[in-house]
Amino acid sequence: MINPKLKAVYYGGDWNPDQWPEEVWHEDIRLFKQAGINVVTVPVFSWAKLQPAEDHYDFEWLDKILDLLAENGIYACIATSTAAQPAWMSVKYPEILPVDVYGRKRTHGKRVNFCPNSKVYRKFAAELARKLAERYKDHPALLWWRVANEYGTYCYCENCAEEFRKWTQERYKTIEEVNKRWNLSFWGHTIYNWDEIMVPSELNDDNKWYQPVALDYLRFMTDSNIACFLNEYNVIKEVTPDLIVTTNISGFIKKLDQFKFGKYVDIISWDNYPQPQHAMSTVALKHDLMRGLREGESYILAEQTPSNQNWQAYNILKRPGVMRLLSYQALAHGADTVMFFQMRQSKAGVEKLHGAVISHVGHENTRVFREVAQLGAELKNLGDSILDARTEARTAIIFDWDNWWAVEQSSGPSRDLKYFEQVEKYYSALYNLNIPVDIVKPDSDLSKYDLVIAPLLYMTKPGTAENIGRFVEKGGTFVTSFFSGIVDENDHVILGGYPGELKEILGIWVEEVDALLPHMRNAVVMKEPLGELAERYECGLICDILHLQGAEALAEYESDFYAGYPCLTRNQYGEGTAYYVATDPEQDFLNGLIKYICEQKGIKACLDVPQGVEVTQRYKGERIFTFVLNHNDSAVTIDLTDKTYQDLITGRTLTGQVELEAKDVLILEGVDRIE
């Protein structure tokens, strides 16, 4: 539970009252109460107003806001406002401003526009965080703290260059080790002094052509942003040790290693902004990834739009019922909050057309407000029932930021090779079966799972192959795909043949990797039926040309000079089984393969439901909550068999055949656990 002062699903979002006259605040409060809002985040981008000059702070306006909230029974997540430094600070201390990858010094503007290694920035940020903590530590409205907003700045200034040299020295200890780890004999880059280390940027093209250096710089930038966060986290914890402190993760999650960042926050908090082309499985995957950052703990949905966004190419409205459906999807996957950006729609600036609970018309007589109020009433009825409930899964997908960066920095084999897209394909196959999935790190304990999938595991860090090997030896089933086991943690090719340290587990040797042109296709031809898999399936992008070294071939390529070579293999390793998918097949193939493996392992969904209906479960002690979400545009019938359940949203008692309207949701609780 985030804070025992409020034992309920937290419902609200980012509120910017400092952009409005005081009379509007009171109208907002009226509407908040009508919509069932119980918490708001303030003040997210108000550093300039909190500290109008270096030697002057002004908290009186924030005092009024927090007091107003408390008087009306609404709580606050207090943000430190440090994502946007005041203009006076940038002008007086220009070293705060970052240098971009092209070597251009930024001027003041935008937000998150600071060098994460600026000591001046960190000094001012820590001072403000301390003053906020000391002033409001006992305020009745305060529930938790949010530091800054959506970290993710990369900087290439001289200060970062110096800190990168220190980081490298601490990591590798000697110049000789740096030369070895970065393979600096390549192209004659050998260094003899720490000062010869340069940041990889567009000024030297090392960000593109020298992957070991570029990879370490991304790791360094993650550590730099973590240090920025801890700079404020630590002072807040000194003052309010019992309150949760976190920061919100941008929906663009690639920039920072969130597994590493997750170690330092008290709770994961993230912003969910699906794009129109995203399948519901993609949204579900990101939720499961957020839950996985702290090994299954519940998390904060910090932002979503109640209607439309403003920064996409096409900012389509959320259709009636979709906001509610997506909110329950977050709860279904482990969130304990439903939060929006923004509470009142801005009247100017880049986000003026971004959706809000209170639109420009300024009253409650809108479709969006009615939907928000409906959801608020429903969440109030849930009380604290689902808070801290966890997900139980027998299946896991290995995900790794270092691997993500390394795959997409690689010069070859194909510019179309995208790590997250490959993970999505395997996740989608499980999602369509309503199989719960944990997202785990390469070094996570795999012993509680029956099936572990590691799509495109290009990088095998020290211990990864051993971890997977132990899992398979003891009876687990492992699935990986093409272009796996190629490099180590420094992007050095593991010599002796692909897939490197995974060869023995998989029982294969990959001789060559063929990157097909965009228009080219091959086919996977099954040697004999495997569950529902039969005959042929198209494939493309990458075709590994491999030889069997103990594994059996389940399918072969149809054409080209490697026609007849294996492209789906199975290997018995110890008491378990390892599968290798040597190409990028059509989704129907992956759906069939994963379904077959799940059937072999006895892994199945908790309910048999029509296509387009998502089912998940959360567990809390002896209580089991079954979420049923109809993503279809039409009603469906759900068969609850002879079991009896209560729908926690409506209070209805349900059994047998139940009709679920388009975009509607059930949260079922029964006496018996569904097996």
Secondary structure, 3 states (H helix, E strand, C coil): CCCCCCCCCEEEEECCHHHCCHHHHHHHHHHHHHHCCCEEEECCCCHHHHCCECCECCCHHHHHHHHHHHHCCCEEEEECCCCCCCHHHHHHCHHHCCECCCCCECCCCCCCCCCCCCHHHHHHHHHHHHHHHHHHCCCCCEEEEECCCCCCCCCCCHHHHHHHHHHHHHHHCCHHHHHHHCCCCHHHCCCCCHHHCCCCCCCCCHHHHCHHHHHHHHHHHHHHHHHHHHHHHHHHHHHCCCCCEECEECCCCCCCCHHHHHCCCCCCEEECCCCCCCCHHHHHHHHHHHHHCCCCCCEEEEECCCCCCCCCCCCCCCCCCHHHHHHHHHHHHCECEEEECCCECCCCCCCCCCCCCECCCCCCCCHHHHHHHHHHHHHHHHCCCCCCCECCCCEEEECCHHHHHHHHHCCCCCCCCCHHHHHHHHHHHHHCCCCCEEEECCCCCCCCCCEEEECCCCECCCCHHHHHHHHHHCCCEEEEECCCCCECCCCCECCCCECHHHHHHHCEEEEEEEECCCCCCEEEEECCCECCECCEEEEEEEEEEEEECCCEEEEEECCCCCCCCEEEEEEEECCEEEEEECEEECHHHHHHHHHHHHHHHCCCCCCCCCCCEEEEEEEECCEEEEEEEECCCCCEEEEEEEEEEEECCCCCEEEEEEEECCCCEEEEEECCCCC
